[in-house]
Structures are given as C-alpha cells and as structure tokens.
Amino acid sequence: MFFNSFAFAVFLPIVFVLYWFVFNKNKNTQNAVLIIASYYFYSCWDWRFLFLLVFSTFLDYYTGIRIEKAKTAMGRKLWFWMTITINLGFLGIFKYYNFFSDSFSNLLNGFGMQTSPLLLNVILPVGISFYTFHGLSYVIDIYLKRIKAEHNFVDYSLFVSYFPLLVAGPIERATHLLPQVKVKRTFNFEKAKEGIYQFIWGLVKKVVIADTCATYANAIFDNHESMNSLSLILGAVYFAFQIYGDFSGYSDMALGMSKLFGIDLLRNFNYPYFSRDIAEFWRRWHISLSSWFRDYLYIPLGGSSGGNAMKIRNTFIIFLVSGFWHGANWTFIAWGFINALYFLPLLLLKKNRSNMEMVSLHRDWSSVKVLLNILSTFALTCFAWIFFRAKSIGEAFDYIGRIFTNGIFQSQYLENERYNYEILFLIGAFVFVEWNCRTQVEPISGRYSGLKLAMCIASIIALGTFSDYKEFIYFQF
C-alpha cells in the first residue's frame, strides 16, 4: 500500500476517524488503533513478514528489560550481544547473504576455481533496515544507560511499527518518539493543518517531480549506450531530482500524516541541494540515518578526535557502511566511497562545519561564490548518484566514459516519447519554489495558503505521473 495510492487514500481517513472520534478515550486505545492500523498496513505488502516484524519487536522489548535488570556486567553484555547478533543476523540473511555468496563465488572463479554460488530464493522484507535500526538504537541506549527500558509492550510496539515511518523512516529514537506515545494525544487543528500542508507538498514532490523525472532518468540510464553527452548529463540530473523528490516526498508525507495523529517525527531532509559543500549536504540529506551512524558508529570509533589516520579510517568506515546499508551491491559501496573522498578534505582542513546556517544571498560579489559552491556541490552529488543508480560498477564507468567521449550536446528523442530537455522547466520551477521557502518546512503555509494548496492539488492532478512509477525508491532498502 503506497502513500500515493487509492487504497491509502481510503485507509488514512478511516484510521483518522477511529483514532480521534471512536477510540480516543485514553492513550491505550489510541495506541491500539495505531498498532492495528500499522500491522494491517505492513501486511498489505506481504503478510508473512508480519511475523518477522512482531518477533523483532518482542526480541528488543524483552532483551531491553533483561539488560536493565541484569545483576552483572557479564549478564548485560550477554543479553546485549544476543539481540545485536540476532537483529543483524536477520538483516544479513535477507539483505546481504546472496551478495556475499555471489561475490565469494566470483572471487574463486577469478582464481580459476569454477563454482556456482548458493543463493537463497527470498524476497527482502520491506522496511527491514529501518525497523531493525529502530530496535538497535533502543537496546544500545539501554545498554549505555542513556534510557530506561520500556515495560509497556503496546507502547514499545507502536514505537517500532508506527505506520508512517515503518517502511522508509525516518529512523526514530526512543528518546523522541516514546514519550509522545506514552501520553494521550489531544486534537490540535493548527498541527493537523500543518500536517495536511506537508503531506500535500510531499505528494507533489513524489508524483509531480520524482515520478516524472523517473520516466526521463530511466529512459536515459536504461539506454545509455545510445545516448549523447547532453542526455547522459541530464540523466544524472534527472535521477538526482527523482531520488530527492521520491525520498524527501515520502518523508514529508510521513511527517505530515503523523501530525494528523498529534505525533511529531524527526525531520529527515532540509533542502540538501542548496548545500555549499558535501559536509553540509550530509547534514541536510537523510538526517535520521546520518545522525544514527554518527551517534552509534562514528563517535564510538573515536569520531574526529584522534589523529589524521583515525579520522581517515572512521570517515571511510562510516560512508562505506552507509553505502552498504542502502543495498547489497558494489555500486552502493562505491557511492559511499566517493562521498568519503568528497568529505575527507573538509574534515582534514577542519572546514566540515563551515556552513551550519541556511544559505542566503546578498547583493554583492560574495553571492557569486555561494552560487558556484552550490552548483559544484550539486555536480559532485550528481556524479556520485550515477553509481547509486547504475546496475553495476561497469555500467557506471561506461555511463561516465560516454559523457566525456561522445561529445554531442544536442536534443535527443527518448523512448518515453519526449525530448531530453522537456522537463527542465518543471525542475526549474520546483527549485524556484524550494529556494524561496528554504527557511520553512513546506511552501504552502503562510500567506495565501488556500491558493497555494489549490495550486498544489491542481499540479498533482494535471502534472502527476500515476502509471508505472508508484513505488518509493527507499522501500527497497
């Protein structure tokens, strides 16, 4: 059940009415409605994996209590490493087993030992990377005595399985979400209105920007051997806006619909394509994942407090693991490696925290430098996205090689029956809107909100793509 589907358009109002008008007596009945709705939502993908979600929830709930009650340090470690091993074991089997098996077989074949990989015929449970990380952060925080274990199973289950964030985040923290689900929520009209605005803007990003860009990006990447240099460059740009519109659109829809239930989720995107360097980009892109790796991997490894050798090691670890988290393919690892190379000079020169505030322009020559920094950062990001989008490392290098060797920069007719440049005006209009609302969560609220809301709905109806590209990219992770 996609957020941009007719089924969800029926599902969400029903849950809203039951939550606020039928079972609103106390927080227990409210939470029960949301849990039942969440399990139904997840079962719509594949009901068999609902058992995995429930098991993962119970595992972390129970071991969290056992860690807290353990009398000895050895007992705490035993329960802690048991749940870590089981969680990562499930993630490894479903997501990474075939990758390692195939890679090992290819390695042996390279030494002349002909082998066939033993592969598992299983599908990846939707959202497993996200709800696994929810549980991991919870038990890690208990083990480090940052929080107390949650003894109410219903409340903890909602923290893990809350349907707006269940399949593609944001990756929540127990310190932020659990306190909200442990109290009765009261309806707030202003918050609900904000939620509607944010949901609608997320839908615009998804069906107008991301899904339209997908038709062009797919036509170019899937036929890159016959594309000229201009088309290949535009293909990388189109994919950059496709993945941004897709994932940030999902996040906006998740945050918006959650406000309808009186619950605030962590912000996941903050206009990343207006970043002036790669370090700023990673503070604004997939914020919940970046902060998760910072707090639970980078800082425990020593962060940037040691010498240059430690800084370099930790930077490569964090970006390579981040790339591997996205998918079991060498292309994602290469994408992480490239971003590590981008980030390292800023870290070593102590410029990784130079641009902490939102970008602004002034009527002087300094604005030229700012714009050039934004454009160069975006260009570096688009280059890395080529590896993220490609099916293999070889395809990525072939794609990049053709950009520099083809040398033809002219219009080209694509298999989606459009010229390669036709969507540029739509992207330009989107960038213009985002730039002018970059200090806001979304552009609809404020003056003339009714008119802007009507224009967004009209753009969804008139310009939205509703055929082949409904699925959100990050559902596969």
C-alpha positions as CSV (number, residue, x, y, z in Angstrom):
1,M,0.0,0.0,0.0
2,F,1.7,3.1,-1.2
3,F,1.2,6.6,0.3
4,N,0.2,7.8,-3.2
5,S,-2.3,5.0,-3.9
6,F,-6.1,5.0,-3.9
7,A,-6.1,2.3,-1.2
8,F,-4.1,4.5,1.1
9,A,-6.5,7.4,0.4
10,V,-9.2,5.2,1.8
11,F,-7.1,3.8,4.6
12,L,-5.9,7.0,6.2
13,P,-9.3,8.7,6.7
14,I,-10.7,5.6,8.3
15,V,-7.8,5.4,10.8
16,F,-8.1,9.1,11.5
17,V,-11.8,8.8,12.3
18,L,-11.3,5.8,14.5
19,Y,-8.4,7.4,16.3
20,W,-10.0,10.7,17.1
21,F,-13.7,10.0,17.2
22,V,-14.2,6.4,18.3
23,F,-11.3,5.1,20.3
24,N,-10.0,8.4,21.8
25,K,-10.8,7.6,25.5
26,N,-7.1,7.4,26.5
27,K,-3.7,6.8,25.1
28,N,-4.0,3.0,25.3
29,T,-7.0,2.9,23.0
30,Q,-5.3,5.5,20.7
31,N,-2.1,3.3,20.6
32,A,-4.1,0.2,20.0
33,V,-5.8,1.8,16.9
34,L,-2.4,2.8,15.5
35,I,-0.8,-0.6,16.1
36,I,-3.7,-2.4,14.4
37,A,-3.6,0.0,11.6
38,S,0.2,-0.3,11.3
39,Y,0.2,-4.1,11.3
40,Y,-2.6,-4.1,8.6
41,F,-0.6,-1.5,6.6
42,Y,2.5,-3.7,6.8
43,S,0.6,-6.9,6.0
44,C,-0.6,-5.4,2.7
45,W,3.0,-5.8,1.4
46,D,3.4,-9.4,2.4
47,W,1.6,-10.8,5.5
48,R,4.2,-13.5,6.0
49,F,6.8,-10.9,7.0
50,L,4.5,-9.5,9.7
51,F,5.7,-12.3,11.9
52,L,9.3,-11.1,11.5
53,L,8.3,-7.6,12.5
54,V,6.5,-8.9,15.6
55,F,9.4,-11.2,16.5
56,S,11.9,-8.3,16.1
57,T,9.7,-6.1,18.3
58,F,9.4,-8.7,21.0
59,L,13.1,-9.5,20.9
60,D,14.2,-5.9,21.5
61,Y,11.5,-5.3,24.1
62,Y,12.4,-8.4,26.1
63,T,16.1,-8.1,25.9
64,G,15.9,-4.4,26.8
65,I,14.3,-5.3,30.1
66,R,16.8,-8.1,30.7
67,I,19.7,-5.8,30.0
68,E,18.3,-3.3,32.5
69,K,17.7,-6.0,35.2
70,A,20.9,-7.9,34.7
71,K,22.9,-8.1,38.0
72,T,26.3,-8.3,36.5
73,A,28.2,-6.6,33.6
74,M,28.6,-10.1,32.0
75,G,24.9,-10.6,32.1
76,R,24.3,-7.2,30.5
77,K,26.8,-8.0,27.7
78,L,25.3,-11.4,27.1
79,W,21.8,-10.0,26.5
80,F,23.1,-7.1,24.6
81,W,25.2,-9.0,22.1
82,M,22.5,-11.7,21.8
83,T,19.9,-9.2,20.5
84,I,22.5,-7.4,18.3
85,T,23.6,-10.7,16.7
86,I,20.0,-11.8,16.1
87,N,18.9,-8.5,14.6
88,L,22.0,-8.2,12.3
89,G,21.7,-11.9,11.5
90,F,18.1,-11.5,10.1
91,L,19.2,-8.4,8.3
92,G,22.2,-10.2,6.9
93,I,20.3,-13.2,5.7
94,F,17.5,-11.4,4.0
95,K,19.5,-8.5,2.6
96,Y,23.2,-9.5,2.2
97,Y,23.5,-13.3,2.1
98,N,23.2,-13.5,-1.7
99,F,25.6,-10.6,-2.2
100,F,28.3,-12.2,-0.2
101,S,27.7,-15.7,-1.7
102,D,27.8,-14.3,-5.2
103,S,30.9,-12.1,-4.5
104,F,32.8,-15.1,-3.0
105,S,31.9,-17.3,-5.9
106,N,33.1,-14.6,-8.3
107,L,36.4,-14.3,-6.3
108,L,37.0,-18.0,-6.6
109,N,36.2,-18.0,-10.3
110,G,38.8,-15.3,-10.7
111,F,41.4,-17.7,-9.4
112,G,40.3,-20.4,-11.8
113,M,38.1,-22.3,-9.4
114,Q,34.8,-22.7,-11.1
115,T,32.0,-22.5,-8.6
116,S,28.3,-21.7,-8.6
117,P,27.0,-19.5,-5.7
118,L,24.5,-21.0,-3.3
119,L,21.7,-18.4,-3.4
120,L,18.6,-18.0,-1.3
121,N,15.3,-17.5,-3.1
122,V,13.9,-15.0,-0.7
123,I,12.5,-11.5,-1.1
124,L,13.6,-8.6,1.0
125,P,11.1,-7.8,3.7
126,V,10.0,-4.2,3.2
127,G,11.4,-1.7,5.8
128,I,13.6,-4.3,7.5
129,S,16.6,-1.9,7.5
130,F,14.5,0.8,9.1
131,Y,12.7,-1.1,11.9
132,T,15.9,-3.0,12.7
133,F,17.7,0.3,13.3
134,H,14.9,1.4,15.5
135,G,15.4,-1.6,17.7
136,L,19.2,-1.4,17.7
137,S,19.3,2.2,18.8
138,Y,16.8,1.4,21.6
139,V,18.8,-1.5,23.1
140,I,22.1,0.3,22.6
141,D,20.8,3.3,24.6
142,I,19.6,1.0,27.4
143,Y,23.0,-0.8,27.4
144,L,24.8,2.5,27.7
145,K,22.3,3.6,30.4
146,R,21.0,6.6,28.4
147,I,17.4,5.5,28.8
148,K,15.3,3.1,30.9
149,A,13.7,0.0,29.3
150,E,10.1,0.4,28.3
151,H,7.9,-2.1,30.2
152,N,4.6,-1.4,28.3
153,F,4.7,-3.7,25.3
154,V,1.9,-1.8,23.4
155,D,3.8,1.5,23.7
156,Y,7.1,-0.1,22.6
157,S,5.4,-1.9,19.7
158,L,4.0,1.4,18.4
159,F,7.5,3.0,18.6
160,V,8.8,0.2,16.3
161,S,5.8,-0.3,13.9
162,Y,4.1,3.1,13.6
163,F,2.9,3.0,10.0
164,P,4.0,6.5,8.8
165,L,7.7,5.6,9.4
166,L,7.6,1.8,9.3
167,V,8.8,1.1,5.8
168,A,11.1,4.0,4.9
169,G,11.8,6.1,8.1
170,P,12.7,8.5,9.4
171,I,14.7,6.4,11.8
172,E,13.3,7.5,15.1
173,R,14.9,7.5,18.6
174,A,13.2,6.2,21.7
175,T,14.1,9.4,23.5
176,H,12.0,11.4,20.9
177,L,9.1,9.1,20.0
178,L,8.3,7.0,23.1
179,P,7.5,10.0,25.3
180,Q,4.9,11.1,22.8
181,V,3.1,7.7,22.6
182,K,3.0,7.3,26.4
183,V,0.6,10.2,26.8
184,K,-2.9,10.8,25.4
185,R,-2.9,13.0,22.4
186,T,-5.5,15.8,22.0
187,F,-6.6,17.1,18.6
188,N,-4.8,20.3,17.6
189,F,-6.4,21.9,14.5
190,E,-3.3,24.0,13.7
191,K,-1.0,21.0,13.8
192,A,-3.4,19.0,11.7
193,K,-3.5,21.8,9.1
194,E,0.3,21.9,9.1
195,G,0.3,18.1,8.6
196,I,-2.1,18.4,5.6
197,Y,0.1,21.0,4.0
198,Q,3.3,19.0,4.5
199,F,1.6,15.8,3.2
200,I,0.3,17.5,0.1
201,W,3.7,19.1,-0.6
202,G,5.3,15.6,-0.2
203,L,2.8,14.2,-2.7
204,V,3.7,17.0,-5.1
205,K,7.4,16.0,-4.8
206,K,6.5,12.4,-5.4
207,V,4.1,12.3,-8.2
208,V,4.9,15.6,-10.0
209,I,8.7,15.8,-9.6
210,A,10.1,12.3,-8.7
211,D,7.8,10.1,-10.9
212,T,8.0,12.5,-13.8
213,C,11.8,12.6,-13.6
214,A,11.9,8.8,-13.3
215,T,10.4,8.5,-16.8
216,Y,13.3,10.5,-18.2
217,A,16.1,9.1,-15.9
218,N,15.0,5.5,-16.7
219,A,14.8,6.2,-20.4
220,I,18.4,7.5,-20.3
221,F,20.1,5.1,-17.9
222,D,18.4,2.0,-19.4
223,N,19.6,3.0,-22.9
224,H,22.8,4.9,-22.0
225,E,24.8,3.1,-24.8
226,S,22.8,5.1,-27.4
227,M,22.6,8.4,-25.5
228,N,24.7,11.5,-26.3
229,S,26.7,13.5,-23.8
230,L,23.9,16.0,-23.1
231,S,21.4,13.3,-22.5
232,L,23.8,11.5,-20.1
233,I,24.4,14.6,-18.1
234,L,20.7,15.3,-17.9
235,G,20.0,11.7,-16.9
236,A,22.2,12.2,-13.8
237,V,20.5,15.5,-13.0
238,Y,17.0,13.9,-13.5
239,F,17.9,11.0,-11.2
240,A,19.2,13.5,-8.6
241,F,15.8,15.1,-8.5
242,Q,14.0,11.8,-8.8
243,I,15.6,10.4,-5.7
244,Y,15.3,13.7,-3.8
245,G,11.6,14.1,-4.7
246,D,10.9,10.5,-4.0
247,F,12.6,10.1,-0.6
248,S,12.0,13.6,0.8
249,G,8.5,13.5,-0.6
250,Y,7.9,10.3,1.3
251,S,9.4,11.8,4.5
252,D,7.2,14.9,4.1
253,M,4.1,12.7,3.7
254,A,5.1,10.6,6.8
255,L,5.8,13.7,8.9
256,G,2.6,15.3,7.7
257,M,0.3,12.4,8.3
258,S,1.9,11.8,11.7
259,K,0.9,15.4,12.7
260,L,-2.7,14.4,11.9
261,F,-2.4,12.0,14.9
262,G,-0.7,14.5,17.1
263,I,2.8,12.9,16.9
264,D,5.9,14.7,15.7
265,L,8.6,12.8,13.8
266,L,12.2,13.7,13.2
267,R,12.9,15.9,10.2
268,N,14.7,13.9,7.5
269,F,15.5,16.5,4.8
270,N,16.4,20.2,5.0
271,Y,16.9,21.4,1.4
272,P,20.1,19.4,0.7
273,Y,20.6,20.6,-2.9
274,F,21.2,24.1,-1.6
275,S,24.3,22.9,0.3
276,R,27.6,24.7,-0.2
277,D,29.8,21.7,0.5
278,I,29.5,18.0,0.9
279,A,29.6,18.1,4.7
280,E,26.6,20.5,4.7
281,F,24.9,18.2,2.2
282,W,25.2,15.3,4.6
283,R,23.8,17.4,7.5
284,R,20.7,18.0,5.3
285,W,20.2,14.6,3.5
286,H,18.6,11.6,5.2
287,I,19.3,13.3,8.5
288,S,17.9,10.5,10.7
289,L,20.3,7.9,9.1
290,S,23.3,10.3,9.1
291,S,22.8,11.1,12.8
292,W,22.2,7.4,13.6
293,F,25.6,6.4,12.1
294,R,27.2,9.4,13.8
295,D,25.9,8.5,17.3
296,Y,26.2,4.7,17.1
297,L,29.2,4.1,14.9
298,Y,31.3,7.2,14.2
299,I,31.6,8.6,17.7
300,P,32.2,5.2,19.3
301,L,35.0,4.6,16.9
302,G,36.6,7.8,18.1
303,G,35.0,10.3,15.7
304,S,37.3,13.1,14.6
305,S,39.0,13.4,18.0
306,G,42.1,11.4,17.1
307,G,44.9,11.9,14.7
308,N,44.6,12.1,10.9
309,A,44.9,8.3,10.5
310,M,41.9,7.8,12.8
311,K,39.9,10.5,11.1
312,I,40.5,8.9,7.7
313,R,39.7,5.4,8.9
314,N,36.5,6.5,10.6
315,T,35.3,8.6,7.7
316,F,35.7,5.7,5.3
317,I,34.0,3.2,7.7
318,I,31.0,5.5,8.2
319,F,30.5,6.2,4.5
320,L,31.2,2.6,3.3
321,V,28.8,1.2,5.9
322,S,26.2,3.9,4.9
323,G,26.5,2.8,1.3
324,F,26.2,-0.8,2.1
325,W,23.2,-0.1,4.3
326,H,21.4,1.1,1.1
327,G,21.8,-2.1,-0.8
328,A,23.7,-5.3,-1.4
329,N,25.6,-4.1,-4.5
330,W,29.1,-2.9,-5.1
331,T,27.6,0.2,-6.7
332,F,26.3,1.4,-3.3
333,I,29.7,0.8,-1.7
334,A,31.3,2.8,-4.5
335,W,28.8,5.6,-3.9
336,G,29.8,5.6,-0.2
337,F,33.5,5.5,-1.1
338,I,33.1,8.5,-3.4
339,N,31.3,10.5,-0.7
340,A,34.1,9.7,1.7
341,L,36.6,11.1,-0.8
342,Y,34.5,14.2,-1.1
343,F,34.2,14.6,2.7
344,L,37.8,13.9,3.8
345,P,39.5,17.2,2.6
346,L,36.9,19.2,4.5
347,L,37.4,17.2,7.6
348,L,41.2,17.3,7.5
349,L,41.2,21.0,6.8
350,K,38.7,21.5,9.6
351,K,36.1,23.0,7.3
352,N,33.5,20.3,7.7
353,R,31.4,22.6,9.9
354,S,31.8,25.9,7.9
355,N,28.3,26.2,6.6
356,M,26.0,25.5,9.6
357,E,23.3,28.0,8.8
358,M,20.8,28.0,5.9
359,V,22.3,29.6,2.7
360,S,21.4,33.3,2.0
361,L,22.4,35.6,-0.8
362,H,23.3,39.3,-0.7
363,R,23.6,41.9,-3.4
364,D,27.4,41.7,-3.7
365,W,30.1,39.5,-5.2
366,S,30.1,37.1,-2.3
367,S,26.8,35.7,-3.7
368,V,28.6,34.6,-6.8
369,K,30.9,32.4,-4.8
370,V,28.0,31.0,-2.8
371,L,26.1,30.0,-6.0
372,L,29.3,28.5,-7.5
373,N,29.7,26.4,-4.3
374,I,26.1,25.2,-4.5
375,L,26.4,24.3,-8.2
376,S,29.8,22.5,-7.7
377,T,28.4,20.5,-4.7
378,F,25.3,19.6,-6.7
379,A,27.6,18.5,-9.6
380,L,29.7,16.3,-7.3
381,T,26.5,14.8,-5.8
382,C,25.1,14.0,-9.3
383,F,28.4,12.3,-10.2
384,A,28.1,10.0,-7.2
385,W,24.4,9.4,-7.9
386,I,25.4,7.7,-11.2
387,F,27.0,4.9,-9.2
388,F,23.9,4.7,-7.0
389,R,21.6,4.4,-10.0
390,A,23.7,2.1,-12.1
391,K,23.1,-1.7,-12.1
392,S,26.8,-2.4,-11.8
393,I,30.2,-0.8,-11.4
394,G,31.0,-1.5,-15.1
395,E,27.8,0.2,-16.2
396,A,28.6,3.3,-14.0
397,F,32.0,3.7,-15.6
398,D,30.6,3.1,-19.1
399,Y,28.0,5.8,-18.4
400,I,30.6,8.3,-17.2
401,G,33.0,7.4,-20.0
402,R,30.4,8.1,-22.7
403,I,29.8,11.6,-21.1
404,F,33.4,12.5,-21.9
405,T,33.9,10.6,-25.2
406,N,30.6,11.2,-27.1
407,G,31.0,14.9,-27.4
408,I,27.5,15.6,-28.7
409,F,25.4,18.2,-26.9
410,Q,22.1,18.4,-28.6
411,S,18.4,17.4,-28.2
412,Q,17.6,13.7,-28.4
413,Y,14.3,11.9,-28.6
414,L,13.9,9.3,-25.8
415,E,12.0,6.1,-25.6
416,N,9.4,7.8,-23.3
417,E,8.4,9.8,-26.4
418,R,9.9,13.0,-25.1
419,Y,12.9,15.1,-25.9
420,N,15.7,15.0,-23.3
421,Y,15.3,18.7,-22.3
422,E,11.5,18.9,-21.9
423,I,11.3,18.5,-18.1
424,L,13.9,21.2,-17.3
425,F,11.2,23.9,-17.0
426,L,9.4,21.8,-14.4
427,I,12.6,21.2,-12.4
428,G,13.4,24.9,-12.6
429,A,10.0,25.9,-11.2
430,F,10.4,23.3,-8.4
431,V,13.9,24.7,-7.5
432,F,12.5,28.3,-7.5
433,V,9.7,27.3,-5.1
434,E,12.1,25.4,-2.8
435,W,14.6,28.2,-2.8
436,N,12.0,30.8,-1.8
437,C,10.7,28.6,1.1
438,R,14.0,27.2,2.3
439,T,13.5,28.6,5.8
440,Q,10.1,26.8,6.1
441,V,9.2,23.2,6.4
442,E,7.0,23.4,3.2
443,P,5.9,26.3,0.9
444,I,2.1,26.1,1.4
445,S,1.7,27.6,4.9
446,G,1.8,31.3,5.4
447,R,0.1,33.9,3.3
448,Y,-2.3,32.8,0.6
449,S,-2.1,29.2,1.9
450,G,-5.5,28.4,0.4
451,L,-4.5,29.5,-3.0
452,K,-1.1,27.7,-2.8
453,L,-2.9,24.5,-1.6
454,A,-5.3,24.6,-4.5
455,M,-2.3,25.1,-6.9
456,C,-0.5,22.1,-5.5
457,I,-3.6,19.9,-5.8
458,A,-4.1,21.2,-9.4
459,S,-0.5,20.3,-10.2
460,I,-0.9,16.8,-8.8
461,I,-4.0,16.3,-11.0
462,A,-2.6,17.9,-14.1
463,L,1.1,17.0,-14.0
464,G,1.3,13.9,-11.7
465,T,2.5,10.6,-13.0
466,F,0.3,7.8,-11.9
467,S,1.2,4.8,-14.0
468,D,4.5,2.9,-13.7
469,Y,6.5,4.6,-11.0
470,K,4.4,4.5,-7.9
471,E,6.9,2.7,-5.7
472,F,9.2,4.7,-3.5
473,I,12.9,4.1,-4.1
474,Y,13.8,3.7,-0.5
475,F,11.2,0.9,0.1
476,Q,13.8,-1.5,-1.4
477,F,16.3,-0.6,1.4
